[in-house]
Amino acid sequence: MSRTFGPIFQICYVVKDIDRIIEHFTKVLGIGPFFLGRHTDFTEFAYDGKPSAGIDMAAAHAYSGDLDIEIISQLCDRPSIYQDFLKQRDEGMHHVAVLTSQFDADVARIVADGYKVKQRGRVATGTRFAYFDTIGAYPGTMMEFVEKTEHMANFLDRVKAAARDWDGSDPVRSR
């Protein structure tokens, strides 16, 4: 558990070809099934403090035990933390995330501790997120807060249940 942010529930990889990476996780590592959304709809989006229309991205989720594994692939060239990462590192582990029921208070607490919100927003289902610039000298792991809405909790429960009994069939499912 992070003493600063709270318990980590997710690890995320940012990649160029989401289908190739999902295939690796399912066939080589035996992790799945992945629930894939090809286009994420944002109702709010800001990168580096500047509001924008958002980005077009694909995101997939699967569980390994109690760990949510997320894979993100940006499908446009608008500025984002994902584009920054791909320019610096190519592909790989990008961030870890904490699920919070006290989103506003937790974001305010971390900002008061001196961390900068690098990217934030809200998806169409209502869940908010905020990424903090925790990279430091090493170009890698950021920290994300994900708001624990009813929709998000239900989605994560569904993904976790599917992984628990997964027999290797139907490795990619629709979100």
N, C-alpha and C positions, 0 to 999 in steps of 0.2 A: 504494500500500500504506500502511496505517496503521502508523506507527512504534510506536504504543502497543499496538494490538490485533492487528495482523497483516494479511494480504491479505484484502481484501473480495471476497466471491464473490457477494453478493446485495444487491439493493435491494428494499425492500418498501413497498407502498402500503396504507394502511388506508382502507377505503371503506364506504359504506352499502349499495350495490347492486353486488355482485360481478359479476353477469351483465352489467350495463351497462358496467362497466369492462373486462371481458374482451372484450366486443364491440368496444370502442374500440381496444384493443391489437391485436386480430386483424384488424379491417377497416380501420382508419385507419392504424395503425403497421405492420401486416404482421408482427407478432410472435406466434408461436404454434408449435405448439398448446399450450393450457393444460391441465394435469392438475389436475382439480378434485376436492376432497374436501368434501362438504357439511357434515360434522360431524366434528370432531377429538376423539378420545378421549384424555383425560389420565389417567395413573396417579398423577401428582403435580402439584400446582399451588400456587404461593404468589404473592400480590400484595402488595407493600409489606411483606414479611416475615411476612404472615399466611397460613398454609395454608388452602386452600379446596377445594371439590369441582371447581373449574375453571370454565371457560366453554364455551359452545357457539359454535363459529365455523366458517366456511367458509374454506378456503385453496386457492389455485390457484398453480401454478408453470409458467413457460415460460422458455426461454433465448433470449437474444440474444447470439450469440457465446459468450463464456465467462462472461457475467453471468446469474445466476439472477434472474428477476423474479418476486416473490411478491406476491400480492394477498390481503388478509385482510379479512373482513367478520364482525364479531361478531354472533351471532344471539340473544343474550340481553342482559339489562341488569345482570349481575353486574359488580362492580368489576374493572377491568383497565387496562393501559396503553393499550389500543385505545379504550376508552370515554373515558379522560382526553383522548386525542388528538382524538377526534371533538368533544368539548365545547370544546376550545381552538381547533381549526383547521378543523373540518368534515371534510375529506378531504384526502388527499395523501400525499406520501412520509413514511413514519414512521421507518424504521430501515434501517441497512445491517448486514450480518452477516458474520462470520468463521467458517469451518469449522475445528474444532480436533480433533485426535486426543488432546490432553492437556487435556481439559475441566476436571478438578478443579484441576490446577496453574495453568491459565490463569485460571480464575475467581478462585482465591486470589491470584494475582499482581495482577490488576486491582483487587480489593478492597483489597489492601495498598497500592495506589497512591492510595486514597481514593475510589474510585468505589463507589456504592451499587447493589446488585442490586435493581432495581425489580420485576421479575417473573421467575419461574423455574419450571421444571417438567420433566416427562417425558411424552412421548406414549406411547400403547399399544405402538408398535413398539420402544420402548426408548430412543429418542433424547432426550437432555436438551438444554435450552436455558436461557440466562440473558440477560436484558436489563439493561443498565447505564444509569443515569440520567446521560446525557451531554448533556442538552438545553441546560443553561445558560440564558442570557437569551433565546434564541430558541426558541419552542415548535416543535420539530421533531426532527431526527434523533437517534434513540437508536442504541446499538450493541448487537448481539446476538452471543453465542457459540452456535454450533450444534455439538453433538457429532457427530463423524464416525464414525458406526457403520457397520457393513456394510450394513444396511438403507438408511440415508440415502444412502450413497455409490452404491448400486445404483439407487435411485430417481432421484437427480440425473443419473446417467449415462444412464438411460432417457429422461428429459426432454430432456437435451442432444442425444441422438442423434435424437430425434423432430424437434427444431427444425432440425437440420442439413439434413434432407431434406424439410422441410415444404413442401407445394405449395399451402397455403391451404385444403385440404379437412379435414373433421373437426376444427374448431378447438377444441372442448372435449371432453376425454377424461376418463374416470374414473381416479382415482388408483389 
